[in-house]
Amino acid sequence: MQNTLKIIVFLVTLFFGGAGTALAAPPRQEPPSPPLSTPQLIEAALQRGEIDRDTAYLYLTYALAEPQKLPARFHGTVPWDGTPYVLQLQRALRTMQPTPSRDAIARMLGGTCLSSTGNLPNNLTTAHFYIEYASIGGGLTITDYADSLETVWQTEVDTFGWAAPPLLVPGNLYHVRVDSLSNGLYGYVAPSGTYAGFVGDNPNTPWNEGDAYASCMVLNRDYGYSGFPSPPQASLDATTAHEFNHSIQYGLGALNGSNAPDQSFIEGGATWMEDEVFDAANDNYNYLWPRFGTCMGQYTPSPYPYWITFRGMTERYGTGIAGGGEQIMQDFWEAISQNAASQLVALNDALLSKGTTLADAYHNYAIAVKFNKPCGGGYTYPYCLEEGSGYVSVAGATSVQGSIPAIGGNYTGSVRNNYALNWIGLPTGNTPYDVILTNTASGGDLRASVVCDTGTSLDVTPFPATAGPGEVVSLPDVNPAGCNALVAVITNQEQTGANPSFCSAHSYRLEATNLKTWTGAQSDDWHDAANWSPPGVPDAANSVVIPPTARNPRLTAPGAVNNLTIQPAAGLDIATHALTIEAGITNEGLLTQTQVLTAVAPASFLHLTDASGVFTRYYGLTLTPVLTGTGSLNAPLTVTAAISGNQHCPAYPAGVARCYRLAVTPTVQANVRFYFSDGELGAYLPNDLVVLHREGTSWVAEAGPYLRGGSGEARYIEAQNVRRFSTFAVAPVPAPILSAPTHPITATFTAKEAATRTLSISNTGTVTLTWALSEQPAVPWLSESPTGGSLPPRQSASFTLTMDAAGLGAGVYTTTLHITGNIPAGEWRTLPVTLTVQSRFYLPLVLKGG
């Protein structure tokens, strides 16, 4: 069946990519575009430039409050929840300039419960709710609504022990309106209305939140609408459990302020709660699957499918019972409420109370959600999911990101840090082999397990260690016999912050091969079988790892490998011989080659190819002697070239991540072409680079001229007329480089409000940056802290802007913030700052991040 998704509109541009058509294949029929929700249709029109942002906000408000005013082309067919858009619109009101659209939005959001303003003639009081309603559709009755709401309260508050939201209805009741909503809108919770608003301290918790809100709930009067994927009762139950969890979040003060978690936690967590309260509703099946390659730390797709991640990490501790998996999520939200920890740290702390960690729980979940085996028999926690077969029946099986079809093959991919995953299919059959994971990136902490589904159980074999930057870990003697499926599960557990603003993709290579590891037990001779583990000289079928040892290997004859990894602090000298590499190479150590030149012609060093010579696996450097007066060399040249891979020269930590060394005897003048890959280029542009050589304790730029070219793995810069041979670096000319925001800063306050915003600057150069802040003109309502400082190369710093409307009359105030430093004036930054002071009061909300 087609999955129906709840979709959230984000304040960023969404990009959609399509698969290409194979070369020479006939044009394929593209599948029809999936149906869209009302908010998604509005956002799509905004991205196409058909409407502006203020109009998009106005239309979104129409969808919530007055759907009859919304143009027909924006009436979607996919169900959606309103709470995230309520938050979005209230935050938008803070920064919108005074316009008729803004006035209309403020009016529509100022009803009895936000946008619900119509007369509802009937009311019903239950033990915990005051419910207003008119007619009820979908074959349900007001009693069904009341019973569903009471079940939610009894489960989430009375049984689980979550803190009840603040109650402003006389008699300590929670306000609910059952109203006519636009087609597909499940309902929403809002922090403003007759019985809702800012309270500061929730009396139902033993701590002072400082930013708690009493809220109200609006439910759809007709869950029989054909667009809802579940039967009316299941849709109602899922909505009450979901939305009341938002009521609790508001009551904890967890949806406003700088410690608010991402939408994946807010909406994914509320969707997870549906299953805890009404296990048989299963409305959340319709949102599967999340984007597994997107990290937990900054999950930006639709947040609703992310509920399965929380289910997968908590289910083993019990579902629908007090102190079980729900305790993890309860502890998480309470930590957010008390500002005790943020997002990933708060979740890890909550998991620690159950004796595990976020890294462990996420990796175990990654295994469970790949196979989705129901618990029972040999399928046991933490690698099974109680309702796994149900997930697959609705959403289909989860797909691998890639596969290695046969022994001797490999797969290259990437996985983002802050908790994302990859699944790679491995060869099956009866022949054992080694599985090798190489982290080919400069960051990341890759964790892997090989998982065999025997048909009756999952046999999980973890790698002995994680793979940090440039590291190689191997799992020997993997036996695929008896495996219906064999999958490598890889998670990236590098955590860069409690609530990171972005996640980095870290590349890796996974091999199914026969591994040889250098030991140097007898000598430095590559061709001595006793120097290898297991014993035997490598050939083109072997992957080779050279770790740091007392003796680095040296070729005494031609050699061949399938894959080659030189670990940090290790080295390989191929001397004057050829080494062929069939698959790939990772050089984290020192690679050396010597040649004797007898002619004035380009000579390639450390250009390593496969046996056919067709595919180059590693590009080193090329040296061309400059002609002498006779047009030939006066004597043969002995040239030794060495490259330290994936590292900067010790005394120059910038530029391309390679350090080159050249020794030439006798000394001549030569043109030298230095190769590097895009991955080693980092954030630099090729045209910004020069060649530097080491003279004593100083670095001196080659005078040139220069040639630049190539791409991908074979990018190069050539320095001509090189006369001094030593250590070389490819890097920018030494200078500080300021990277800072340039976008305007705007805020709208009443006369007594103030707020702060934190901004970051960085020095991407190679010399310390001295920076300073100033206002032109200087104004009393803006202040900065600090106002300047020194920033070492490749470091970042932050400063805080405080805008204070105290004492200001209504109006618009402007200035310009200047960021200057020891760089050319043309590289200074200016940020326009605008403060609008209004006489009207709007609900104060602090944006996440400032």
Summary of the structure (lengths in Angstrom):
residues: 850
radius of gyration: 31.6
end to end distance: 42.9
largest distance: 107.0
contacts: 2874
relative contact order: 0.06
helix: 22%
strand: 33%
